[in-house]
Amino acid sequence: MAQSPSVIVRLREMILRGEFVSGERMPEAELAARLGVSRTPVRQALPALAQEGLLVPAGKRGYSVRAFTLQHSLDALRIRSVLEGVAARTVADRGASPALLAALKACLYEGDAILADHALREEDELHYAEMNARFHSLIVQAAQIPLLESLTDRCNVVPFTAPKSIAFSQSSKEKMFDFLFYAHGQHHNIVEAIEAGQGDRAEFLFREHAYTQEKSQTANPAVGAIMALRAEAA
């Protein structure tokens, strides 16, 4: 059954804005009533948000809000960029398969289509996030280094770190579009470097790509608000 983009996006933004405190339980029935939806899309959204690192299992079937700080996220992001850079270098030096290049270019075309209107709609956040996660995963998996893949997965459970973790406040959507547009341009450059067998350049571009995500985090009002609340509660 398909997940509801609006419920996932709305819950993600509520968590990132600090509307739920660290450790707070996320009961399906109460969330459904608060959002004005049935329990089914909420039930689908909670494990997806747990995969992003925003929630943790609580009890037999429930979830609660995970505690984190901005520094935790930045540390994990920087480590992930090193790992992905090694993966990109490995793939480029070895030679990317036609199937991999086709899959990566499909991600590029999908991202181009999402950004074509030069504006972000609510559903665009989820669609771009899913494409972004697939793009990064394709390169990490193609390196065929199990330890690297495992370490990357560990980084991705830290909030704001995974390529799929994208949430913007309504007031910041125009600014965040600029970040996404620039970041997707970096996707194009990374694929170009991999296809050309330029391992050094592919690795460097991934480091730069992570820096772009880092800037988007620190400039995002949603991130700033939640981190301020975490600091006050500490």
Buried (B, 14 or more C-beta within 10 A) or exposed (E): EEBBBBBBBBBBBBBBBBBBEBEEEBBBEEBBEBBEBEBBBBBBBBEBBBBBBBBBEBEEEBBBBBBBBBEBBBBBBBBBBBBBBBBBBBBBBBEBEEEBBEBBEBBBEBBEEBBEEEEBEBEBBBBBBBBBBBBBBBBBBBBEBEEBBEBBBEBBBBBBBBBBBBBBBEEBBEBBBEBBEEBBBBBBBBBBBBBEBBBEBBBBBBBBBBBBBBEBBEBBBBBBBBBEBBEEEE
